[in-house]
Amino acid sequence: MRDFRTEEQREIPKSYYKLSEDQLDRLRDLLKKVSIKNSPPQSLPRSLRKMREGLFIVDLIMIGILCGTFFPLFALLLLVALILGRMDGVKYLIFINLMAWPLVLIFWILPLLVLIFSIAFIRFSKQRETDKLMNAANWLIMNSKNKPREALSQEMISLKYFMSVMKSGIGFYQNEKQREDFRIKRLKQLLRKINPKRMDIPELKWGRLQLVQKWIVRAEIIFGSVLCYLVMFSGYISLTIEMIFSLFAILMIGMIIVYKWLLQFQKKKVKQELAELLQVATAEAKRIKKQSLELSAELMQELDDCMYELRESYGMTV
């Protein structure tokens, strides 16, 4: 497949596209603060986060429609018939759907097209936004390369640290299934480097928005499939069309409410877990100062930068 990206975009590793929306917002905020002090200020791409979040809710609705209208069952039967070489069965399934093509168009084709479009938009809009933010960050860092640390603003220091830690976390992103914030991962590495014997470094389990989204999609598929079977046996349990549509509306609204609640719960748990980690880091810094331990100035400076960046990113006051 031909690569139509520019040379600058090819230099950006694919793992950068795995940045969360919160991390992209933090990078954008740093770039705004730094570029304001430049002349002329750096132009930044418009954030499409709200649109992507809205499209994910649309995806939930489309998945619910597909699961509640026998599409998974039809796809499974068609796949089994193809694997077994039962071409008569394949033709029969296709013929049945052609006979009811208006319903197939409304309940299968349109939701599938919307689902494919929204997933593609979420992916490529995030890639494009990330490309532009990375190019802006690299340009600002390149222009400040020869300036001493004392001459840089705190925002510029945070921007350089954000980029450097992100680049060092590429291998971690590619090897770990349960990804967490690369800055949190770096803080743990620093604490273990400072005190290898310390065993009470807390593990953060709620650092991934993708984890919440996977849970809600799986729940949507399960409950949508249950609704599908209720429709199949509606004659035996006396379900009217009005009752079926009411159940579907309740399912969709319930999934959206649960998803919103899970997002808030996740943010709360992340802050609680991060607060514990920052308390450990603060206690370690006090121990080093009290015992006058001989550690490199670069290591202690990075520890301070990492803790400052995490507090600013998550709005912590620890």
C-alpha positions as CSV (number, residue, x, y, z in Angstrom):
1,M,0.0,0.0,0.0
2,R,1.3,3.4,-1.0
3,D,2.2,5.7,1.9
4,F,0.9,9.3,1.2
5,R,2.3,10.8,4.4
6,T,4.9,13.5,4.3
7,E,8.5,12.9,5.4
8,E,7.8,14.6,8.7
9,Q,4.8,12.4,9.3
10,R,6.8,9.2,8.5
11,E,9.2,10.1,11.3
12,I,6.3,9.9,13.8
13,P,6.1,6.3,15.2
14,K,2.7,4.6,15.0
15,S,2.7,4.2,18.8
16,Y,2.2,8.0,19.0
17,Y,-1.3,7.4,17.7
18,K,-2.1,5.5,20.9
19,L,-2.1,8.6,22.9
20,S,-5.2,9.1,24.9
21,E,-7.5,12.1,24.4
22,D,-6.4,13.5,27.8
23,Q,-2.7,13.2,26.7
24,L,-3.5,15.0,23.5
25,D,-5.3,17.7,25.4
26,R,-2.2,18.1,27.7
27,L,0.1,18.3,24.7
28,R,-2.1,20.9,23.1
29,D,-2.3,22.9,26.3
30,L,1.5,22.9,26.6
31,L,1.9,24.0,22.9
32,K,-0.6,26.8,23.4
33,K,1.2,28.2,26.4
34,V,4.6,27.9,24.8
35,S,3.6,29.2,21.4
36,I,1.9,32.3,22.9
37,K,5.4,33.5,24.0
38,N,6.7,33.0,20.4
39,S,6.4,35.5,17.6
40,P,4.5,34.6,15.5
41,P,2.5,32.0,17.6
42,Q,2.4,28.5,16.4
43,S,-0.9,27.5,14.7
44,L,-2.5,24.3,16.1
45,P,-5.1,22.0,14.7
46,R,-8.7,22.2,16.0
47,S,-9.5,19.6,18.6
48,L,-12.1,17.0,17.4
49,R,-12.3,15.2,20.8
50,K,-16.0,16.0,21.4
51,M,-16.9,14.8,17.9
52,R,-14.9,11.5,18.4
53,E,-16.6,11.0,21.8
54,G,-20.0,11.6,20.2
55,L,-19.2,9.2,17.4
56,F,-18.3,6.5,19.9
57,I,-21.8,6.8,21.4
58,V,-23.2,6.5,17.8
59,D,-21.1,3.3,17.4
60,L,-22.8,1.9,20.6
61,I,-26.2,2.6,19.1
62,M,-25.3,1.0,15.7
63,I,-23.9,-2.1,17.5
64,G,-27.1,-2.4,19.4
65,I,-29.2,-2.2,16.2
66,L,-27.1,-4.8,14.5
67,C,-27.1,-7.2,17.5
68,G,-30.8,-6.7,18.1
69,T,-31.8,-7.4,14.5
70,F,-30.2,-10.9,14.0
71,F,-27.1,-9.6,12.1
72,P,-24.6,-11.6,14.2
73,L,-26.7,-14.7,13.7
74,F,-27.0,-14.2,10.0
75,A,-23.3,-13.6,9.7
76,L,-22.5,-16.7,11.7
77,L,-24.8,-18.9,9.6
78,L,-23.4,-17.5,6.4
79,L,-19.8,-18.1,7.6
80,V,-20.6,-21.7,8.6
81,A,-22.3,-22.3,5.2
82,L,-19.3,-21.0,3.4
83,I,-16.8,-23.0,5.5
84,L,-18.8,-26.2,5.0
85,G,-19.2,-25.5,1.3
86,R,-23.0,-25.4,1.4
87,M,-23.6,-23.1,-1.5
88,D,-27.3,-23.8,-1.6
89,G,-27.5,-22.6,2.0
90,V,-25.6,-19.5,1.1
91,K,-27.9,-18.8,-1.8
92,Y,-30.9,-19.3,0.4
93,L,-29.8,-16.9,3.0
94,I,-29.0,-14.3,0.4
95,F,-32.3,-14.8,-1.3
96,I,-34.2,-14.4,1.9
97,N,-32.5,-11.1,2.6
98,L,-33.1,-9.8,-1.0
99,M,-36.8,-10.5,-0.5
100,A,-36.7,-8.1,2.5
101,W,-34.2,-5.6,1.1
102,P,-35.9,-2.5,2.6
103,L,-35.5,-3.9,6.1
104,V,-32.0,-5.1,5.3
105,L,-31.1,-1.6,4.1
106,I,-32.5,0.1,7.2
107,F,-31.4,-2.3,9.9
108,W,-28.1,-3.8,8.5
109,I,-26.6,-1.8,5.6
110,L,-27.0,1.7,7.0
111,P,-25.8,0.8,10.6
112,L,-22.8,-1.0,9.1
113,L,-21.9,2.0,6.9
114,V,-22.3,4.4,9.8
115,L,-20.2,2.1,12.0
116,I,-17.4,1.8,9.5
117,F,-17.4,5.6,8.7
118,S,-17.4,6.6,12.4
119,I,-14.5,4.2,13.3
120,A,-12.5,5.4,10.3
121,F,-13.2,9.0,11.2
122,I,-12.1,8.5,14.8
123,R,-8.9,6.8,13.8
124,F,-7.8,9.1,11.0
125,S,-8.9,12.3,12.6
126,K,-6.8,11.4,15.7
127,Q,-3.9,10.5,13.5
128,R,-4.0,13.8,11.6
129,E,-4.4,15.7,14.8
130,T,-1.5,13.9,16.4
131,D,0.7,14.5,13.3
132,K,0.2,18.2,13.5
133,L,0.7,18.4,17.3
134,M,3.9,16.4,17.0
135,N,5.3,18.6,14.2
136,A,4.5,21.7,16.2
137,A,6.2,20.3,19.3
138,N,9.3,19.1,17.4
139,W,9.6,22.6,15.8
140,L,9.4,24.4,19.2
141,I,11.9,22.0,20.8
142,M,14.3,22.3,17.9
143,N,14.3,26.1,18.2
144,S,15.0,25.9,21.9
145,K,17.7,23.2,21.6
146,N,20.7,25.5,22.3
147,K,19.1,27.4,25.2
148,P,20.1,26.6,28.8
149,R,17.4,25.2,31.1
150,E,17.4,28.4,33.2
151,A,16.4,30.4,30.2
152,L,13.3,28.2,29.4
153,S,9.8,28.7,30.7
154,Q,8.2,26.0,32.9
155,E,5.8,25.2,30.1
156,M,8.7,24.6,27.7
157,I,10.5,22.4,30.2
158,S,7.3,20.4,30.6
159,L,6.9,20.1,26.8
160,K,10.4,18.8,26.4
161,Y,9.9,16.3,29.2
162,F,6.5,15.2,27.8
163,M,8.1,14.5,24.4
164,S,11.2,12.8,25.7
165,V,9.3,10.5,28.1
166,M,6.8,9.6,25.3
167,K,9.6,8.6,23.0
168,S,11.2,6.5,25.7
169,G,7.9,4.7,26.2
170,I,7.5,3.5,22.6
171,G,8.8,0.0,23.4
172,F,6.6,-0.2,26.4
173,Y,3.5,0.6,24.3
174,Q,4.4,-2.0,21.8
175,N,5.0,-4.8,24.3
176,E,2.4,-4.3,27.0
177,K,-1.3,-5.2,26.6
178,Q,-2.5,-3.2,29.6
179,R,-1.1,0.2,28.7
180,E,-0.9,3.0,31.2
181,D,0.1,6.6,31.0
182,F,3.8,6.7,29.9
183,R,4.5,9.4,32.5
184,I,3.2,7.2,35.3
185,K,5.3,4.3,33.9
186,R,8.3,6.6,34.0
187,L,7.7,7.7,37.6
188,K,7.6,4.0,38.6
189,Q,10.9,3.4,36.8
190,L,12.5,6.4,38.6
191,L,11.3,5.2,42.0
192,R,12.7,1.7,41.4
193,K,15.9,3.2,40.1
194,I,16.3,5.4,43.2
195,N,15.3,2.6,45.7
196,P,15.5,-0.9,44.1
197,K,14.4,-2.5,47.4
198,R,11.1,-0.6,47.6
199,M,8.3,-3.0,47.1
200,D,5.2,-0.8,48.0
201,I,4.9,1.0,44.6
202,P,1.2,0.8,43.9
203,E,0.0,-0.6,40.6
204,L,-2.5,1.5,38.6
205,K,-5.3,-0.5,37.0
206,W,-7.6,2.2,35.8
207,G,-5.3,4.2,33.6
208,R,-6.8,3.2,30.3
209,L,-9.9,4.7,28.7
210,Q,-9.8,1.9,26.1
211,L,-10.5,-0.6,28.9
212,V,-13.8,1.1,29.7
213,Q,-14.7,1.3,26.1
214,K,-14.0,-2.4,25.5
215,W,-16.2,-3.3,28.5
216,I,-19.1,-1.3,27.3
217,V,-18.9,-2.7,23.8
218,R,-18.8,-6.2,25.1
219,A,-21.8,-5.5,27.3
220,E,-23.6,-3.9,24.4
221,I,-23.1,-7.1,22.3
222,I,-24.2,-9.4,25.1
223,F,-27.4,-7.5,25.9
224,G,-28.1,-6.8,22.2
225,S,-27.9,-10.6,21.5
226,V,-30.2,-11.3,24.4
227,L,-32.7,-8.8,22.9
228,C,-32.3,-10.6,19.6
229,Y,-33.3,-13.9,21.1
230,L,-36.3,-12.2,22.9
231,V,-37.4,-11.0,19.5
232,M,-37.0,-14.5,18.0
233,F,-39.2,-16.0,20.7
234,S,-41.5,-13.1,21.1
235,G,-44.5,-15.2,20.1
236,Y,-43.9,-17.6,23.0
237,I,-43.5,-14.9,25.6
238,S,-46.2,-12.5,24.3
239,L,-43.9,-9.6,23.4
240,T,-45.5,-6.9,21.2
241,I,-43.6,-4.7,18.7
242,E,-44.1,-1.8,21.1
243,M,-42.6,-3.7,23.9
244,I,-39.6,-4.8,21.8
245,F,-38.9,-1.2,20.7
246,S,-39.3,-0.1,24.3
247,L,-36.7,-2.7,25.4
248,F,-34.4,-1.6,22.7
249,A,-34.7,2.1,23.7
250,I,-34.1,1.2,27.4
251,L,-31.0,-0.9,26.3
252,M,-29.5,2.0,24.3
253,I,-30.2,4.7,26.9
254,G,-29.0,2.4,29.7
255,M,-25.7,1.6,27.9
256,I,-25.0,5.3,27.3
257,I,-25.7,6.2,30.9
258,V,-23.5,3.3,32.2
259,Y,-20.8,4.4,29.8
260,K,-20.9,8.0,31.1
261,W,-20.9,6.7,34.7
262,L,-17.9,4.4,34.0
263,L,-16.0,7.3,32.5
264,Q,-16.5,9.4,35.7
265,F,-15.7,6.3,37.9
266,Q,-12.5,5.7,35.9
267,K,-11.3,9.3,36.3
268,K,-12.0,9.2,40.0
269,K,-10.1,5.8,40.4
270,V,-7.2,7.1,38.3
271,K,-6.8,10.2,40.6
272,Q,-7.0,8.0,43.7
273,E,-4.3,5.6,42.4
274,L,-2.1,8.4,41.2
275,A,-2.4,10.2,44.6
276,E,-1.0,7.1,46.3
277,L,1.8,6.9,43.8
278,L,2.7,10.6,44.2
279,Q,2.7,10.2,48.0
280,V,5.2,7.4,47.6
281,A,7.3,9.6,45.4
282,T,7.1,12.5,47.8
283,A,8.1,10.3,50.7
284,E,11.0,9.0,48.7
285,A,12.2,12.6,47.9
286,K,12.0,13.5,51.6
287,R,14.0,10.4,52.5
288,I,16.7,11.3,50.0
289,K,16.9,14.8,51.4
290,K,16.9,13.8,55.0
291,Q,19.5,11.1,54.6
292,S,21.6,13.2,52.2
293,L,21.9,10.4,49.7
294,E,24.3,10.8,46.8
295,L,22.2,10.6,43.7
296,S,22.8,12.3,40.4
297,A,21.4,15.7,39.9
298,E,19.9,14.6,36.6
299,L,18.0,11.8,38.2
300,M,16.5,14.1,40.9
301,Q,15.7,16.7,38.4
302,E,13.8,14.2,36.3
303,L,11.9,13.0,39.4
304,D,10.8,16.6,40.1
305,D,9.8,17.2,36.4
306,C,7.9,13.9,36.3
307,M,5.9,14.7,39.5
308,Y,5.2,18.2,38.3
309,E,4.0,17.0,34.9
310,L,1.6,14.5,36.5
311,R,0.2,16.9,39.0
312,E,-0.4,19.5,36.2
313,S,-1.9,16.9,33.8
314,Y,-4.3,15.3,36.3
315,G,-5.1,18.4,38.3
316,M,-3.6,16.9,41.5
317,T,-2.8,18.9,44.6
318,V,-0.8,16.1,46.4
